[in-house]
Amino acid sequence: MNGSTRYKKGGTDLKRGIAGGPAIGAATDLIIFSGQSNMQGQSEKLLTTRSVKGALEYRQLTDELVPLKDPAGEDIGYDGRPGYAYEDWMGDSWHKGNALGSAAYGHSTLLPAFAAAYTVNSGRNIVAVHAAKGSTDLGYWLPGASGYKALTDKALMARDSMVRAGIVPGHVFLVWLQGESDAIIGKSKGQYKDELAAIDSALRSTIGLDRFCLIRVGRFTCDERDKEIMDAQDEICRENSRFMMLTDIAVSLYDDPPSMNPFVGGHFSALGLARIGTDAGTKLANALSHAKKDVDLVSAKW
């Protein structure tokens, strides 16, 4: 790692603000995007490469803050070194070699749409951390497991990078889109809730997580196993004030062909991911603006 954060051309100028976004002095939140393939990004095309005003992405492999745009994410090996991009012929070999994955095929993710909605509606900047990997159940992300280490390593490096750049980290949020693999293996509602709570508790201690924000999973098995995971996500958001449901539109998008990847079943198209990201980013921004105390996210009723 370098002693100071580097920027690619078109990156941050602290005199003007972040990537041309809100005026200097606007708070900057660290938002981690994690989960499995629909969060990693497995869409059918690259919708746009336009960067988002007020938003940066942390790149661990080069220790850089760069303007957030698609394709987002990085292929990172289990040792923290560069991994390799997924190709169809790889099969399970890609999963064995990569702890985190970039947007599949270099296509779109939901991150830019989320960031655009969040920055516009909150007046805050963000640094995004893409830390997702397809075909992972919750066991991969539990404390002590490979996914948890990869996520927390990247998040802590991002926070250090912000500090070195003179950016004061504000809130720390996790945006979670995951659960299809748990449905496939028939995980119970109770076990899923317990494991989510364990991940949240650990992240609160390790990276200072303020809120665990969920995008409710859509249909994948198309039977009662899906409902078990959806119910688990709904219940934990009602019962545990650490959790917040950002959007549940994924289920309805499954009945909208333009929102689904026509080549990979159970995965959203570039348009579908943009719709999910826009809804989720708007909901988080609006919830934050309605919190009674901006600094007291645990006790605030959103």
Secondary structure, 3 states (H helix, E strand, C coil): CCCCCECCCCCCECCCECCCCCCCCCCEEEEEEEECHHHHCCCCCCCCCCCCCCEEEEECCCCEEEECCCCCCCCECCCCCECCCCCHHHCHHHHHHCCECCCHHHCCCCHHHHHHHHHHHHCCEEEEEEEECCCCCHHHHCCCCHHHHHHHHHHHHHHHHHHHCCCCEEEEEEEEECCHHHHHCCCCHHHHHHHHHHHHHHHHHHHCCCEEEEECCCCCCCCHHHHHHHHHHHHHHHHCCCEEEEECCHHHHCCCHHHECCCCCCCECHHHHHHHHHHHHHHHHHHHHHCCCCCCCCCCCC
